[in-house]
Amino acid sequence: MEPDINGKMMKSLLNKNLMQFIGCMLVILILVTPLFYLTTKDFYAEEMLEAIDHIRKGKAASASDMEEDIVEGMVVQLLFIFAAMSLSLLLVMRFLTRRMWKPFDDTLAKIEHFNLERSDIPQFMKSGTTEFERLNSSVEKLMRKDKDTYRSQKEFTENASHELQTPIAVIKGKLDLLMQENLTQSQSVLVADMYDICNRLTRLNKSLLMLAKIENEQYGNKEKVMLKPFIQKRIPLYGSLNADGNISLDETSADILVSANMTLLECLIDNLVVNAIRHKPANTDVNIRIEGCTLSVINKGFDDKPLDKSLLFRRFSNNRDKNRGNGLGLAIVKAICDFHHWTVDYQFSNGCHHFIVRFYLMHNA
């Protein structure tokens, strides 16, 4: 059974603190030695030497308050010793201990600011503490392993998305040719189902490729966009998707200026609106609202139950009907918000689902 690492670390730190305390106290005691000398001399040393000299010469010792002086001198010296010990402890606690824990604080700060995607493996501060060196070594190995795993998964996603494009296109082409043949009704249904599945694969492949590009920060150009007219221009495009209801931008919505990549902003709004259309009851509307620095897309729910917020923005993990989408729409929304340093949230109120994007670094028009 391995020894308790935390116990060994604390024991090592206590030993160092003790040694530093003793060393600091000795230095201070040496520095205050002249005070001890003056205290001894002024209070009782001279009178004691004089009394001893008189006794040796056979003379009577002069009357004095020697006893009182000795007591006072000893009390003053004890106070000096206590002050030296207290000062030593204060110095150790405030300066030496802080310096000793500096490597640990440095390691903790670098762990807190480490980003799996963007950060390099940090160089940790060297220290004379064995346990700190072991901690830094273990953290560095863990970070390196996680980055290698993340890089492998990201490369697999990118390569799979690129490689899937060609066979999907070939399958769709073959299906197009097959649909031109004289097929029976059952055969036509099968071909139509296969064509629909192929279209879903195409959308899925495009979504995965977009996520990979967002995570690789390949969308670098940002522009100043007036949000209200930008959304108003796109609303007519959603009409064919929501034939049984209206899609409207609230008239009370204020106009705001955002700094965003145009392609990603279009994708963000499209995914939120299409998500609302796919997951609303028939003959209900989708409402878009701009309030302050937030954009809200609101749709009626199928029941009066909120969605699981902890799973909603994960890939393939939201708790909605998988036949209505590929499970990546809201994950893309989250990735776009993270890329722009925005936040996306979900709320359920009065039987309606509210998807809210909060923008930063912008001002009212």
N, C-alpha and C positions, 0 to 999 in steps of 0.2 A: 504494500500500500504506500503510495507516494505521500510525502509530508505535506502538511497544509501550507500552501504557498503564501496565503495571506498572513498566517501566523509567523512564518519565517521573515516575511517582509517587515512586519511590525516589530519583530524582535531586532532585526538589523537596524531599523530606524531608531528604535529606542537606545540601542547601544551607541549609535552615532551621536544621538542627542546627549547622552550621558557624557561621552568623551568630550564633546564640544563644550558642554556646561562646565565640566571640571577644568578644562583648559582655559576657558574664559574667566572662570573664578580665580584661578591661579594668577593670570595676568593682572586682574584687577587688584588682587591682594598685594602683588609686588608693587603695583603703582601706588597703593595707599600705605606702603610700609613707612614712609616718612611721617605720616599722620600717627601711626602707632608709636613711633619713636617719640614724637613731640608730646603725645598724650601721656605716655609713661613718664617722661621726664618732668612734665609740668605738674602732674598730679601727685606722684608719690616716690619716684625713683630718687630724687635728690635728698628728700628727707630721710629715706631709708638708708642711703649711703652715709649721710651725716650721723645718724644714730649709731650705725655700725662702727664708724670711725671713733666716736666718743667712747663706746664700750671698749674698744681695743686699747684706747689710751687710759682707761680706768676712770674716765670722767662720767658724770651723770648725763644721761640723754636729756636734751631740752624737751620741754613739754610741747606737744604739737597735736594737731588733729589728724595724725597719720592714718588712723583706721578709717575715718570718713573719706580721706583722699583716695585710699586704696579701693574702697567700694565704688566711689564715683569713677575712678579710672577704669576699673573692670567693666562697669556698665557702659561707659563710652566706647570701650574697645569692642564689647559685644554688639553694640549698635553699629559700629563700623563693619564688623564681620557680616551682620545681617544685611546691611545695605549693599555690601559687595556681592553677597549671594543673590539678593533680589535683582540687582543690576545685571548680574551674569545671566540669570534666568530670563530676564526681559530681552537681553541682546540675543540669546540663543533662540527664543521663541519668535522674535520679530525679524531677525536678519538671517541667522544661520539656518534656521528651519526653512524659511522662505527660499533661500538659495538651494537647500537640499531638495525641496519639492519642486523646484523649477523644471527639471526634466520631465517629471510626471505631468505638470501643468501644460508643458509644451506638447507632450504626446496627446493629452486629452483635447487640446485645442485643434490639433491637426486631424484627429479622428472626427471631431464635430464638423469641420469644414471639408471633409473628404467627400468628393462626388464620384460615384462609381463610373460615370460616363466621361466627365470632363477633367478630373484631377489625375495628376501623376502620383506615383507612390511617393509619399513624403519621406524626407530624410529626418529621422528623429535625433534629438539632442543626445549627445553622449553623457553618461553619468558614471560615477564610481560605485553605484549600487547595483549589485548583481541582479536583484529582482527586477529593477527597472529595465535593465538590459534584456532580460528574458521576456518581459512584457513587450518591449519594443520589437523584439525579434518575432514574437508570436503574432503581433498585430500586423507587422509588415508581410509576413507569410500569408496571413488571412486576406489582406488587401490584394496581394498579388494574385492569389488563387481566384478571388472573386472577380477581379478585372479580366483574367484570362477566360473564366467561364462566361462572363458577360460578353466579351468580345467574340467568343466562339458562337454564342447564341445569336448575336446580332449579325454576324457574317452569314450564319446559316439562313436567317430570315431573308437577308438581302439576296443571297444566291438563289434560294428557293423561289423567291418572287420573280427574279429575272428569268430563271430557267423555266418557270411554269408558263410564261407568256407565250412562248412558241408553240408548245403542244396544245394549249387552250385555243390559240388561233387556228391551228390545223384542225382540231375537232370541230370548231364552229364552221369552218369552211366545208368540211365533209358533211356536216349536218345540213348546211344550206343546199348542197348538191342533192342530198338524199331527199329533202323536202320537195324538190322539183320533180321527183319521180312519181309514178302512179302508185300511191300507197293506199292500203286499206285504211278504214277509219281507226282501227286499233293501232295500226302501225304509225299513223299520223300522231295519235295521242302519245305514243312512246317517244317518237322523235321530238315532239313539242316539249315533253317533260325533260328529255336529255338536253334540249336547247336551253331550257330554263335553268337547269342545273349548271350548265356551262356558263351562262350569264352570271349566276351567283358566284361561281369560281372566279370569273373575271373581276367582279367587284371585290371579292375577298382578297385577291392578289393585289389589286390596286390599293386597297386599304393597308395591307401589310407593308407594301412598298412605301406608301406615304409615311407610315409610322417610322420606318427605318430612316427615311430622309429627314424627318423632324428630329429624331434622336441624334442624327449625325450633323444637325445644324446646317443643312444644305439650303435652307431658305433664309438667306442673309439679308436681302434687300427689304427695308421697311419704308413705308410712306405714311404721310399724314392723311387720315381718312375721316371725312364727316360721316358719322355712323348712320344717322337717320336717312339721308337720301340714298346712301349705299344700300340699305335694307329695302327701301321703297322700290328701287330698281329691280330687286331680285324677287319681290313678292309675286309678280305675274308668272314667273317661271315655275312656281309651285302649284299653280291652278290645276294643272292636269293630274297632280297627285292627290288633290283633295276635292274631288268633284262633288262630294256630298256635304261640303262645309266651306266656310270662309277662312282665309288667312289674312289677318289684318294687323297693322301697326297702330297701336293706341294713339289717338289724336293728341293726348296730353303729353306724349313723349317729347322730352327735350333733346336737342341736338348736341352731341359731344364730339370732340376731336380725339381720335386715337392714333397711336403710332403702331402700325401693324404691317405684316407682309400680306399683300392683297390676296394672293392665292390661298394662304392659310385662313385669312379672315372669311373669305367666301366659303371655304370648307367648313369652318366653325359654324357659321350661320346655317349653311345647308344641312349639316348633320343634326343640329338642334331642331330645325323645322321638320325635316324628314322623319326624325325620331318621334316627334310629337304627332305627325300625321299617321304614322304606322301604328302607334299605340294609343289611339283614341277611339271611342265608340263612333258609329256612323251618325251622320247628321249633326256633328258637333264642330265647333270652331277651334282654331288655333290663334292665340293672341300673343303678339310680340309687344313688349313694353320696355321703354328706356326711362330709367329713373335715376337721377344723380349720376353716379359712375357705374351703374349696373345695367345689364341687358337681361331681360327675362323672357323666356318662351314658355307659354302656359297652355296646357291641354287638359281636357276632362279625362278622368281615369275610367277604366272598365268597372272598377269597384271602389269602395271607400277605404281601401287599404294603401298605406304608403309603400314605396319600394324599399328594398334593402340598400341603404345608402353605402354600406361598407363594400358591397359588390358592384355597385352601379357603374363605376368608371373603370373597372378592370376588364381586361381583354377576355372575351368569351365567358365572362362570369356574371353578367347582370341577369336578373331573375325574370326577364321578359321572354316572350315567345320567340324561340330561335328561328321559326319559319318566317318571321316578319323582317329579319335582318341578319347580318353576319356576325353580330355581337361585337363589332369594332367601332361603331359610330361614336359612342360616348367615350371610348378609350382614346379615339382621335381628338375629340373635343378637349379631353384632359391634357393630352400631349401638346396641343396647340396653346392652351392656356399656360402650361408650364414653360413652353418655349418663350412666350411673351412676358412671363412673370405676372400673369393674371391668375385669378382663382375661379373655380367653377364649383357651384354648390347645388344641392337639391333640397327642396322643401315641398311638403304636402299640406294643402290648406283647402278646406271647403270642397273636398272631392276632386281637387285639381292638382296636377303635378307641375311644379315650378322648377325650371332649370335656369339658374342665375349665374351669369358671368360678371365678375367685378373687374373693371379695368383700372390700371394704375398709370402714372406718368402721363396724364392728359389734363386738359382743361375744357371748360365749357366754351361753346362757340359764341 
